[in-house]
Amino acid sequence: MNVAHGAGPGGLAVPDEVHRRRPGAPGARVRRSWDRPADHATISQLGRLQTGVIGDAMHRLGAMNATIAPMWAGAALAGPALTVWVRAGDNAVIHQAIALAEPGDVLVINAQGSLTHAVFGELMALACLARGVPGVIVDGAVRDAQSLADLNFPVFACGSCPSGPAKEGTGEIGYPVACGGVACAVGDVVIADADGVVVVPASDAGAVLRQAEAIGLWEGQQRAALTGLGRVNDQRTPAGSDGR
C-alpha cells in the first residue's frame, strides 16, 4: 500500500488508496448509453400541457419544489432526462455530460443546491445548443442569466451567482439523482414552464399523458363556464354603476 504525504486527524499516515479517484466506483460513475423509453410523440404532447395539470395527473407528486425556477420569463422545455450529480460548485462532470448528450436530452443536475458558485453559464449553453440539448435543470446556481435569455436557452435553477465553479471534482452521469426534492432517473420525462418543473417516470408517461389530457379538458370546460358567468354578471351590472 502506497502512503501519501501528511497524516490524518489521528496522526496516522493517509494511504493513497483512501483518497485517490476510483473511476467506476460510486460517486465517479458514468453511463455512456441508456434507454429513452418514452416516445417523441408522448413527450411532445406532455410538453404542450401545463406542469400543474401534469402534477395533478400524478396526484400532486413529481413536481420539483419552488427553489427550481425559470431563469428568464417564457422559458419552457420537455424531454428525456440525462441525469448528472456533481459536487457543490464543481462542473467538471457537467462538461462530460454535455459531450455525451443526444439531441433532445434535458440535463437534470444535482449540484447539491449550492448557491455559492455557478456550475452552468453561457458557454455551456452554447455547447448544449450545438448538441441539440433543449434545456437544463440545475439544483444549484448558474450565471450569465441575461445571455441565457438572449439565447432563448431554457434554464431552471435555484438562482444566479457570478462566482465561477471549480473543475476538478468527480461525479455521476446517468444514475438516479434528487433534484428539487424529486427523484429523477435517466430517461424520465422532464417538463418545465413558468410554474416550475415536473418529472414523469418514463414507464408512466403514457398513462400520465392520458390523465393529464382529461384534467386539461375538464379545466377548459370550467374555464369557459366561469368566463361565461363573468360575462352574465357584467351584463347584469346596472347602467351607470361601477360594479362594486
C-alpha positions in Angstrom: 0.0 0.0 0.0 1.4 3.4 -1.0 1.5 6.0 1.6 0.6 9.7 0.9 2.3 12.6 2.5 0.7 14.0 5.5 -1.4 12.5 8.3 -5.0 12.1 9.3 -6.6 13.6 12.4 -5.3 10.7 14.5 -1.7 11.2 13.4 -1.7 8.2 11.1 -0.3 8.5 7.6 -3.1 8.5 4.9 -2.7 5.8 2.3 -3.1 6.9 -1.3 -5.9 4.3 -1.8 -8.1 6.1 0.7 -8.5 9.4 -1.2 -7.4 8.6 -4.8 -10.1 8.7 -7.5 -11.6 5.4 -8.4 -13.4 5.7 -11.8 -16.5 3.5 -11.9 -17.0 3.5 -8.2 -20.0 5.2 -6.5 -19.6 8.9 -6.9 -17.4 8.6 -10.0 -19.6 6.6 -12.4 -20.5 7.4 -16.0 -23.1 5.6 -18.1 -22.4 6.2 -21.8 -25.6 4.7 -23.1 -29.1 4.5 -21.7 -32.7 3.8 -22.8 -35.2 6.6 -23.6 -38.4 4.7 -23.1 -40.9 7.5 -23.8 -41.6 8.1 -27.5 -41.2 11.5 -29.0 -44.9 12.0 -29.6 -45.7 11.4 -25.9 -43.0 13.8 -24.8 -44.2 16.4 -27.3 -47.8 16.1 -26.1 -46.8 16.3 -22.4 -44.8 19.4 -23.4 -47.9 21.2 -24.6 -49.6 20.7 -21.2 -49.2 22.9 -18.1 -46.9 21.4 -15.5 -49.6 22.0 -12.9 -52.0 19.7 -14.8 -49.3 17.1 -15.2 -48.6 17.2 -11.4 -52.4 16.8 -10.8 -52.4 13.8 -13.0 -49.8 12.2 -10.7 -51.8 13.0 -7.5 -49.7 16.1 -6.8 -46.4 14.2 -6.9 -43.5 14.7 -9.2 -43.2 18.5 -9.1 -39.9 20.0 -8.0 -40.1 22.5 -5.2 -40.2 26.2 -5.8 -36.5 26.7 -5.4 -36.1 25.5 -9.0 -37.4 28.3 -11.2 -37.0 29.6 -14.7 -34.1 31.9 -15.2 -36.0 34.0 -17.7 -39.6 34.7 -18.5 -41.1 32.3 -21.1 -38.6 29.5 -20.6 -40.1 26.1 -21.2 -38.9 22.6 -22.2 -39.7 18.9 -22.4 -37.5 15.9 -23.0 -35.9 12.8 -21.5 -33.7 13.4 -18.6 -29.9 12.9 -18.7 -29.1 12.9 -15.0 -25.9 14.4 -13.5 -24.7 14.5 -9.9 -21.8 16.8 -9.1 -20.0 18.2 -6.0 -21.2 21.6 -4.9 -19.6 24.3 -7.0 -17.8 21.9 -9.4 -18.9 21.5 -13.0 -16.2 19.2 -14.5 -18.7 16.3 -14.9 -21.3 18.6 -16.4 -19.0 19.2 -19.4 -18.6 15.5 -19.8 -22.4 15.0 -19.7 -22.9 17.6 -22.4 -20.5 15.7 -24.6 -22.5 12.5 -24.1 -25.9 14.1 -24.6 -28.0 13.2 -27.6 -30.4 15.6 -29.3 -33.5 16.2 -27.1 -31.9 15.2 -23.8 -32.5 17.5 -20.9 -29.7 17.8 -18.4 -31.0 17.3 -14.8 -28.2 18.3 -12.5 -28.0 17.7 -8.7 -25.4 20.4 -7.7 -26.2 20.0 -4.0 -28.4 23.1 -4.0 -25.3 25.3 -3.6 -25.7 29.0 -4.3 -22.0 30.0 -3.8 -20.7 29.0 -7.2 -22.4 28.8 -10.6 -22.0 25.5 -12.3 -23.6 26.5 -15.7 -23.4 29.5 -17.9 -23.4 31.0 -21.4 -20.6 29.0 -23.0 -22.0 25.7 -21.7 -25.4 26.7 -23.1 -23.8 27.2 -26.5 -22.3 23.8 -26.2 -25.7 22.4 -25.3 -27.3 24.1 -28.3 -24.7 22.5 -30.6 -25.6 19.1 -29.2 -29.3 19.6 -29.6 -29.9 19.8 -25.8 -33.2 21.7 -25.3 -32.5 22.9 -21.8 -31.1 22.4 -18.4 -32.4 21.9 -14.8 -29.9 22.7 -12.0 -30.4 22.2 -8.3 -27.8 24.8 -7.7 -26.7 28.2 -9.1 -26.0 29.3 -12.7 -24.7 32.6 -14.2 -24.8 34.7 -17.4 -28.6 35.0 -16.8 -29.1 37.7 -19.4 -27.1 35.8 -22.0 -29.2 32.7 -21.4 -32.3 34.7 -22.0 -30.8 36.3 -25.2 -30.0 32.7 -26.4 -33.6 31.6 -25.6 -32.0 28.7 -23.9 -34.3 27.3 -21.1 -32.5 27.0 -17.8 -34.3 26.3 -14.5 -32.2 26.7 -11.3 -32.1 27.8 -7.7 -30.7 31.2 -8.7 -27.8 33.0 -10.3 -24.3 33.8 -8.9 -21.4 35.5 -10.7 -18.8 33.3 -9.0 -17.5 30.6 -11.3 -17.0 26.9 -10.5 -14.1 24.5 -9.8 -13.4 22.0 -12.5 -11.7 19.2 -10.7 -14.3 17.0 -9.0 -15.8 13.7 -9.8 -19.5 12.9 -10.1 -22.1 10.6 -11.8 -23.8 10.7 -15.2 -26.8 8.5 -16.0 -27.7 7.4 -12.4 -30.7 8.4 -10.3 -30.5 11.9 -8.8 -32.5 14.1 -6.5 -33.4 17.5 -7.9 -35.7 20.0 -6.3 -36.8 17.4 -3.9 -37.9 14.9 -6.6 -36.2 11.7 -7.6 -35.3 11.6 -11.3 -33.8 8.6 -13.3 -32.2 8.8 -16.6 -34.8 8.6 -19.4 -37.6 10.0 -17.2 -39.7 12.8 -18.9 -39.0 16.3 -17.7 -41.4 19.1 -18.4 -40.9 22.7 -17.3 -42.7 26.0 -17.7 -43.4 29.2 -15.8 -44.7 27.3 -12.8 -41.6 25.1 -12.5 -40.5 21.6 -13.3 -42.3 18.2 -13.1 -40.8 14.7 -13.6 -42.8 11.9 -15.1 -41.3 8.4 -14.7 -40.6 7.0 -18.1 -42.8 3.9 -17.6 -45.7 6.1 -16.6 -45.5 8.7 -19.4 -48.4 7.3 -21.5 -50.8 6.9 -18.5 -49.9 10.3 -17.1 -50.5 11.9 -20.5 -54.0 10.4 -20.8 -55.0 11.5 -17.3 -53.5 15.0 -17.8 -55.3 15.5 -21.0 -58.6 14.5 -19.3 -57.9 17.0 -16.5 -57.0 19.7 -19.0 -60.2 19.1 -20.9 -62.2 19.4 -17.7 -60.4 22.6 -16.7 -61.1 24.0 -20.1 -64.8 23.4 -19.7 -64.7 25.0 -16.2 -62.8 28.0 -17.6 -65.4 28.5 -20.3 -68.2 28.2 -17.8 -66.6 30.7 -15.4 -65.8 33.1 -18.2 -69.4 32.9 -19.4 -70.7 33.5 -15.9 -68.5 36.6 -15.6 -70.0 37.9 -18.8 -73.5 37.3 -17.5 -72.6 39.2 -14.3 -71.2 42.1 -16.4 -74.4 42.2 -18.3 -76.4 42.4 -15.1 -74.5 45.4 -13.8 -76.9 48.3 -13.7 -76.2 51.1 -16.2 -74.0 53.8 -14.6 -72.8 51.5 -11.8 -69.1 50.9 -11.3 -69.9 47.3 -10.4 -68.7 47.5 -6.8 
